[in-house]
Amino acid sequence: MDKSQRLLEVEIEQLKDKIESEPEKVWAIAEQCAARSAQILYPEGEIQSLIIMSRCAWCSMDYRKGLKYIKEAHSKLSALDTDDLLPEILHIHALHYWGQAKYYSAQQYWINALEQSALVDEVEVQLEALIGLGNVWRITHEYQLAKSTHELAVKVANNARIQWLEGKARILLAWDLYLLNNFVEMLSVLDGATEALRHHNDNTWLAEVWDFRGLALLGLERIEDAEEATNKAHELAIQHNLVWMKTHSFISRARVELLRKRPNAAAKLLVQAEQSAVAFDNGELLSQICFQQSRVAEESGNFKLALEAFQKYRKHSTTMLREQTARVSNDKARASKRQLEQRARKLINRIRGQHEFDPEKQMTQMVSETYWWEQLILFKTELKRSNHSVIIIQHPDSRYLDVCAELTHSICNKQDMLSRISSDRLGLLLADKGEAALSVFQILAKMIEIYPWQRKGLECSLPKVIYQDILSFPFTLEQLEESQKQEEQHGNDTQ
C-alpha cells in the first residue's frame, strides 16, 4: 500500500465516528474520498467511502439516495476477491429497505447479512442483523418471535462484551415486552439498557429509554412517574432535534393525559405528533397517532371525530400492509414470507446453539454474566439452605483469564457455573460449601500457580484467586469492586 492509500485509509477511518453526529459534513468529505480513491485506483477506499455515504443518507432519512450508494458499493465489491465488507453492505441494504417500509426485502437482506457475518466472524453485523430481524417481526405483529430474537441479541452482545449493542437490543426488547403487556420485566430490561449504555453517549437511545420507561410506568398506572419519564424523553428529543423520538414522545405524553382523564390536552399533543410525523413517517407512527386520536375523541364523546380518526388509522395500516406486499402477489408474498421465516429461524437457532455451547472450547458450564448474577441472587436468598460458594479470579490481562477459564472449567461439575463477570474477573459459582469448597479453591489456586505461563508468552504477576462464602458475597459488580477497594485501602492503612 503506497503513502496516498494509507493517508486515505486513515481519513476514511476517522470519518466513521462522526457519521451520526455530522452526517451532512461527513457525506461531503466521504464523497471526496471516493473520488480520490477512484483516481489512484484504490477500490477498497472507494467502497468504504460509499458505505459511509450510504450510512450518512440513512441518518438523514434519505433512503433512496442511501440505496443508490450501497448498491454501487456492492457492485464494486463484486469485482474484488474479498467478502470482508459484504455483511455490512447487506445490513445497510436492509436498513434502507426498512426505512422505506419494505419489510420483507429488509428481512431478506438481514438474513443474508446474518449468514455472511458468520462466515467472516463479524459479530457486530450479526447482532445488527438479529436486532433488525426482531424489528421486522415486531412490525408484522409476531411479538413473541421479536422478543425471543431480541433476547438472543442481548445474550450474544453480553457474551461478546459489546455493551452499546447490548443496550440497543435491550431497548428494542423493552418495546416487544410493552406490546406483550409485560411492564414489570420491561422496567428491569431498561435498567439493564441504562447500565450497558453508561459509557456510550447516544442521546437518541437515552431518550428512548426514558420514553419506554414512561410507557411501562403507564402500563402499571404509576401516572406521576410516567409523566416525569415521558417529559424527560420529550426534553431530550427537543434539545437534540431527534425527529422520530419527538413524535413518539408526543404520543406517550398524550397517553399520560388520557389516563389522567384530560382528553383535550391529549388531543392537542396528538395534533402536534401528527404534524411532526407527516414530514417523515411511512405509516407506523401515523397509524398509532390516529388510533390514539380515535380513543381520545371517543372519550370526549365526539363520535364523529372518533370515526374519522379511526378511518385514518385504517388507511395508514392498510397502506403499510400494501407496501409490504407491493412487489409480488399476495399468495407469493405469503409463500415467500414462510420461506424467509423458516430460513431466519434456522439461522437464529444455530446462533443460539453457539452461545449456549461452545464446541471449540467445550465449556458447557460457561454462562452469560447476566445469568450468573441472577443465579447468585437466587442462591443467596436460600440463606441457610444455600449450598454454594464463590471463587473470583482477577487479572487485568484478558489472556490470563482465557487460560484461567479453561483451567477452572476442567474442575467444574454440572451444577457449577462459570462466567466472565467483568473485563478483569472470572466468577465461579461453586455447588459446594465448607471444607469441600475450600479444597476446590486450594486446588485451583495451586493449578494457577504451577501453570507454565511463560509458554504462552505471559510473564506478568499471577492472577489473584479469592474464595468467599455466598451469603457474604456482594449482590452486584459495583458492590464487589467497592468492597475490594475498601479491603485494599484497609490493607495499606495497616501496613
C-alpha positions in Angstrom: 0.0 0.0 0.0 1.5 3.4 -1.0 1.5 6.6 1.1 -1.6 8.1 -0.6 -3.6 5.0 0.0 -2.5 4.9 3.7 -3.5 8.5 4.2 -6.9 7.9 2.6 -7.4 4.8 4.8 -6.7 6.9 8.0 -9.0 9.7 6.8 -11.8 7.3 6.0 -11.4 5.5 9.4 -11.7 8.9 11.2 -15.0 9.7 9.4 -16.8 6.6 10.8 -17.1 8.0 14.3 -18.7 11.2 13.1 -21.4 9.7 10.9 -24.3 10.1 13.4 -23.3 13.5 14.8 -22.4 15.2 11.5 -24.0 13.3 8.6 -24.0 16.1 6.0 -20.4 17.2 6.7 -19.2 13.5 6.7 -21.1 12.8 3.5 -19.3 15.7 1.6 -15.8 14.5 2.8 -16.6 10.8 2.0 -17.6 11.8 -1.5 -14.2 13.5 -2.0 -12.5 10.4 -0.5 -14.4 8.2 -3.0 -13.3 10.4 -5.9 -9.7 10.4 -4.8 -9.8 6.6 -4.3 -11.0 6.2 -7.8 -8.2 8.4 -9.2 -5.4 6.4 -7.5 -7.1 3.0 -8.3 -7.8 2.1 -4.7 -11.2 0.2 -4.9 -11.3 -0.7 -1.1 -11.2 3.0 -0.3 -13.9 3.8 -2.8 -16.1 1.1 -1.3 -15.5 2.2 2.3 -16.4 5.8 1.2 -19.6 4.7 -0.4 -20.6 2.7 2.7 -20.1 5.9 4.8 -22.1 8.0 2.3 -24.9 5.4 2.5 -24.9 5.5 6.3 -25.0 9.3 6.2 -28.1 9.1 3.9 -29.6 6.7 6.5 -29.1 9.2 9.3 -30.7 11.9 7.1 -33.6 9.6 6.2 -32.8 9.8 2.5 -33.3 6.1 1.9 -33.4 6.3 -1.9 -30.0 8.0 -2.1 -28.7 5.6 0.5 -29.7 2.6 -1.5 -28.0 4.1 -4.6 -24.7 4.4 -2.8 -24.8 1.0 -1.2 -25.8 -0.8 -4.4 -22.8 0.9 -6.1 -20.5 -0.3 -3.2 -21.9 -3.8 -3.6 -21.3 -3.8 -7.3 -17.7 -2.6 -6.8 -17.1 -5.3 -4.1 -18.2 -8.0 -6.5 -15.2 -7.2 -8.7 -12.8 -7.8 -5.8 -11.6 -11.1 -4.4 -12.8 -10.4 -0.8 -16.1 -10.7 1.2 -14.9 -8.8 4.3 -17.2 -5.8 3.7 -20.2 -7.9 2.4 -22.0 -8.4 5.8 -22.0 -4.6 6.4 -23.2 -3.9 2.9 -26.1 -6.3 3.2 -27.0 -4.9 6.6 -27.1 -1.3 5.2 -29.3 -2.5 2.3 -31.7 -3.9 4.9 -31.7 -0.6 6.8 -32.7 1.4 3.8 -35.5 -1.1 2.8 -36.6 -0.9 6.5 -36.7 2.9 6.2 -38.9 2.6 3.1 -41.2 0.2 4.9 -40.3 -2.7 2.5 -40.1 -5.1 5.5 -39.8 -8.4 3.6 -36.9 -7.0 1.5 -35.3 -5.8 4.7 -35.8 -9.2 6.2 -34.2 -11.0 3.3 -31.1 -8.7 3.4 -30.8 -9.2 7.2 -30.9 -13.0 6.8 -28.2 -12.8 4.1 -26.1 -10.4 6.4 -26.6 -13.0 9.3 -25.2 -15.8 7.1 -22.3 -13.7 5.7 -21.3 -12.3 9.2 -20.9 -15.9 10.5 -18.6 -16.7 7.6 -16.2 -13.7 8.2 -16.7 -13.6 12.0 -18.4 -10.1 12.1 -20.1 -10.2 15.5 -21.3 -6.6 15.3 -23.1 -7.1 12.0 -24.5 -10.4 13.3 -26.0 -8.5 16.2 -27.4 -5.7 14.0 -29.0 -8.4 11.8 -30.6 -10.1 14.8 -31.9 -6.8 16.0 -33.2 -6.0 12.5 -35.0 -9.3 12.2 -36.6 -8.8 15.6 -37.8 -5.4 14.4 -39.4 -6.9 11.3 -41.2 -9.5 13.4 -42.4 -6.7 15.8 -43.8 -4.6 13.0 -45.5 -7.6 11.4 -47.1 -8.4 14.8 -45.0 -11.5 15.5 -44.3 -10.2 19.1 -43.1 -13.5 20.7 -40.7 -14.1 17.8 -39.5 -10.5 18.1 -39.0 -10.9 21.8 -37.0 -14.2 21.6 -34.8 -12.8 18.8 -34.0 -9.6 20.7 -33.3 -11.7 23.9 -30.8 -13.7 21.8 -29.2 -10.4 20.6 -28.9 -9.3 24.3 -27.2 -12.6 25.2 -24.8 -12.6 22.2 -23.8 -8.9 22.8 -23.3 -9.7 26.6 -21.1 -12.7 25.8 -19.1 -10.7 23.2 -19.0 -7.8 25.7 -20.2 -5.3 23.1 -22.1 -3.1 25.5 -23.6 -0.4 23.1 -25.2 -3.2 21.1 -26.5 -4.9 24.2 -28.1 -1.6 25.2 -29.7 -1.2 21.8 -31.0 -4.8 21.9 -32.4 -4.2 25.4 -34.3 -1.1 24.3 -35.9 -3.0 21.5 -36.6 -6.0 23.8 -38.4 -3.5 26.1 -40.6 -2.4 23.1 -41.5 -6.1 22.5 -42.4 -6.6 26.2 -44.6 -3.4 26.0 -46.6 -4.9 23.2 -46.9 -8.1 25.2 -48.1 -6.1 28.2 -45.2 -7.3 30.4 -44.5 -4.0 32.1 -42.5 -5.2 35.2 -40.0 -7.1 33.1 -39.8 -4.1 30.8 -38.5 -1.9 33.6 -35.9 -4.5 34.5 -34.7 -4.7 30.9 -34.5 -0.9 30.7 -32.4 -0.8 33.8 -30.0 -3.2 32.1 -30.0 -0.9 29.0 -29.0 2.1 31.1 -26.2 0.1 32.6 -24.9 -1.1 29.3 -25.1 2.4 27.7 -23.5 4.3 30.6 -20.2 4.7 28.6 -22.0 5.3 25.3 -23.2 8.8 24.8 -26.2 8.5 22.4 -29.0 11.0 23.0 -31.5 9.1 20.9 -31.1 5.9 22.9 -31.2 7.8 26.2 -34.5 9.5 25.1 -35.9 6.1 24.0 -35.0 4.5 27.4 -36.9 7.4 29.2 -39.8 7.1 26.7 -40.2 3.3 27.1 -39.8 3.6 30.9 -42.7 6.1 30.8 -44.8 3.6 28.8 -44.0 0.8 31.3 -45.0 3.0 34.2 -48.2 4.0 32.4 -49.0 0.3 32.0 -48.5 -0.1 35.8 -50.7 3.0 36.2 -47.9 4.9 38.0 -49.0 8.2 36.5 -46.7 10.7 38.3 -43.6 8.6 37.5 -44.8 8.1 33.9 -45.3 11.8 33.4 -41.8 12.6 34.7 -40.2 9.9 32.4 -42.1 11.0 29.2 -41.3 14.6 29.9 -37.6 13.8 30.2 -37.8 11.9 26.9 -39.5 14.8 25.2 -37.0 17.4 26.6 -34.1 15.3 25.2 -35.9 14.9 21.8 -36.4 18.7 21.5 -32.9 19.6 22.8 -31.1 17.3 20.3 -33.7 17.6 17.5 -34.5 13.9 17.4 -37.3 13.9 14.9 -38.7 10.3 15.4 -38.3 10.5 19.1 -40.0 13.9 19.3 -43.1 12.4 17.6 -43.1 9.3 19.8 -42.8 11.3 23.0 -45.9 13.4 21.9 -47.8 10.1 21.6 -46.5 9.0 25.1 -47.4 12.3 26.7 -50.9 12.1 25.1 -51.3 8.6 26.7 -50.5 10.1 30.1 -53.1 12.9 29.7 -55.7 10.3 28.6 -55.0 8.3 31.7 -55.4 11.5 33.8 -58.9 11.9 32.1 -57.7 15.1 30.2 -58.9 14.3 26.6 -58.5 17.9 25.4 -54.8 18.1 26.4 -54.3 14.6 24.9 -55.9 15.8 21.6 -53.6 18.8 21.4 -50.5 16.6 21.9 -51.7 14.2 19.2 -52.2 17.0 16.7 -48.5 18.0 17.4 -47.5 14.4 16.9 -49.3 14.1 13.6 -47.7 17.4 12.3 -44.3 16.1 13.3 -44.8 12.6 11.8 -46.3 13.7 8.4 -42.8 15.0 7.3 -41.0 11.6 7.5 -43.2 8.7 8.7 -44.3 5.9 6.4 -47.3 4.8 8.5 -46.1 3.1 11.6 -46.3 6.2 13.8 -49.2 7.8 11.9 -51.3 4.7 12.4 -50.5 4.8 16.2 -51.4 8.6 16.3 -54.7 8.2 14.5 -55.7 5.2 16.8 -55.0 7.3 19.9 -56.9 10.3 18.3 -59.9 7.9 17.9 -59.7 6.9 21.5 -59.4 10.5 22.8 -62.4 11.6 20.6 -64.5 8.7 21.9 -63.5 9.6 25.5 -64.7 13.1 24.8 -68.0 11.9 23.4 -67.2 13.2 19.9 -68.1 10.0 18.0 -68.0 11.6 14.5 -64.4 12.7 15.1 -63.6 9.3 16.6 -64.9 7.6 13.4 -62.8 9.9 11.2 -59.7 9.3 13.2 -60.3 5.5 13.1 -60.8 5.7 9.3 -57.4 7.5 9.0 -55.9 4.8 11.2 -57.2 2.1 8.9 -55.9 3.9 5.9 -52.4 4.1 7.3 -52.4 0.5 8.4 -53.6 -0.8 5.0 -51.1 1.4 3.2 -48.3 -0.2 5.3 -49.7 -3.6 4.5 -49.9 -2.8 0.8 -46.3 -1.7 0.8 -45.1 -4.9 2.4 -46.6 -7.0 -0.4 -46.3 -4.5 -3.3 -43.6 -6.3 -5.3 -45.3 -9.7 -5.5 -48.8 -11.1 -5.4 -50.4 -11.9 -2.1 -50.0 -15.7 -2.5 -46.4 -15.4 -3.5 -45.7 -13.0 -0.6 -47.2 -15.4 1.9 -45.1 -18.3 0.5 -42.0 -16.1 0.4 -42.7 -15.0 3.9 -42.9 -18.6 5.2 -39.6 -19.5 3.4 -37.9 -16.4 4.8 -39.1 -17.1 8.3 -38.0 -20.7 8.1 -34.5 -19.7 7.0 -34.3 -16.9 9.6 -35.3 -19.3 12.4 -32.7 -21.9 11.3 -30.0 -19.3 11.5 -31.2 -17.9 14.8 -31.3 -21.4 16.3 -27.8 -22.1 15.1 -26.5 -18.8 16.7 -28.4 -19.6 19.9 -26.8 -23.0 20.0 -23.3 -21.4 19.6 -23.9 -19.2 22.6 -25.3 -21.9 24.8 -22.5 -24.3 24.0 -19.0 -23.6 22.6 -18.0 -26.6 20.5 -14.4 -25.4 20.2 -13.7 -25.0 23.9 -16.2 -27.5 25.2 -17.1 -25.0 28.0 -20.5 -26.3 28.8 -20.6 -24.6 32.3 -19.8 -21.2 30.9 -22.8 -18.9 31.2 -23.5 -15.2 30.5 -22.7 -12.5 33.0 -26.4 -11.6 33.5 -27.5 -15.2 34.1 -24.6 -15.7 36.6 -25.6 -12.8 38.7 -29.3 -13.8 38.6 -28.4 -17.3 39.8 -26.1 -15.9 42.5 -29.0 -13.8 43.9 -31.3 -16.8 43.7 -28.9 -19.0 45.7 -28.2 -16.1 48.2 -32.0 -16.0 49.0 -31.9 -19.7 50.1 -29.9 -18.5 53.2 -29.2 -21.5 55.5 -30.2 -24.0 52.8 -27.7 -22.4 50.3 -25.1 -25.0 49.2 -22.9 -22.7 47.1 -19.7 -20.7 47.4 -18.0 -18.2 45.1 -14.4 -18.1 43.7 -13.2 -15.0 41.9 -10.2 -14.9 39.6 -8.9 -11.5 38.8 -6.3 -10.2 36.4 -6.1 -7.0 34.1 -4.9 -9.0 31.1 -7.7 -11.0 29.4 -5.2 -13.5 28.0 -4.6 -14.7 31.6 -8.3 -15.0 32.2 -8.8 -17.1 29.0 -6.3 -19.6 30.3 -7.9 -19.5 33.8 -11.3 -20.1 32.3 -10.1 -23.4 30.8 -8.3 -24.4 34.0 -11.4 -23.6 36.1 -13.7 -25.3 33.7 -11.7 -28.5 33.9 -12.6 -28.9 37.6 -16.3 -27.9 37.2 -19.2 -30.3 37.6 -22.7 -29.9 36.1 -24.0 -27.8 38.9 -21.2 -25.2 38.8 -21.5 -22.0 36.8 -18.5 -20.1 35.3 -18.8 -16.6 33.8 -16.7 -13.6 32.7 -18.4 -11.2 35.1 -16.3 -8.2 34.1 -13.4 -7.3 31.8 -10.9 -8.4 34.5 -12.7 -11.0 36.5 -13.9 -14.6 36.2 -16.6 -15.8 38.6 -17.2 -19.4 39.6 -20.5 -20.3 41.4 -19.4 -23.5 43.1 -22.1 -26.0 44.1 -20.2 -26.8 47.3 -19.5 -25.1 50.6 -17.3 -25.6 53.7 -14.4 -27.9 53.5 -15.3 -29.3 50.1 -15.4 -25.8 48.6 -12.1 -24.8 50.3 -10.4 -27.9 48.9 -11.5 -26.9 45.3 -10.3 -23.3 45.9 -6.9 -24.6 47.1 -6.5 -27.0 44.1 -7.5 -24.2 41.6 -5.1 -21.7 43.2 -2.3 -24.3 43.0 -3.1 -25.1 39.4 -2.8 -21.4 38.5 0.4 -21.1 40.5 2.2 -24.0 38.7 0.8 -23.4 35.2 3.6 -22.8 32.7 2.5 -19.2 31.8 5.8 -18.4 30.1 5.0 -21.0 27.4 2.1 -18.7 26.4 4.3 -15.6 26.5 2.7 -14.4 29.7 5.2 -13.3 32.3 3.4 -10.7 34.5 2.1 -11.3 38.0 -0.2 -14.3 38.6 -4.0 -13.9 38.6 -5.5 -13.2 42.1 -7.8 -16.0 43.4 -10.4 -15.2 46.0 -12.7 -17.5 47.9 -15.9 -16.2 49.6 -19.0 -17.5 51.3 -22.0 -16.9 49.1 -24.0 -15.1 51.8 -21.4 -12.5 52.4 -20.7 -12.1 48.7 -21.9 -8.7 47.2 -25.1 -8.5 45.1 -23.7 -6.5 42.2 -20.4 -6.0 40.4 -20.3 -2.4 41.6 -20.6 -3.6 45.3 -17.8 -6.2 44.6 -15.5 -3.5 43.2 -16.2 -1.2 46.1 -15.6 -3.9 48.8 -12.3 -4.8 47.1 -11.2 -1.2 47.1 -12.1 -0.8 50.8 -10.1 -4.0 51.6 -7.1 -2.7 49.7 -7.2 0.6 51.5 -7.6 -1.1 54.8 -4.6 -3.3 53.9 -2.5 -0.3 53.0 -3.6 1.5 56.3 -2.4 -1.3 58.5 1.0 -1.7 56.8 
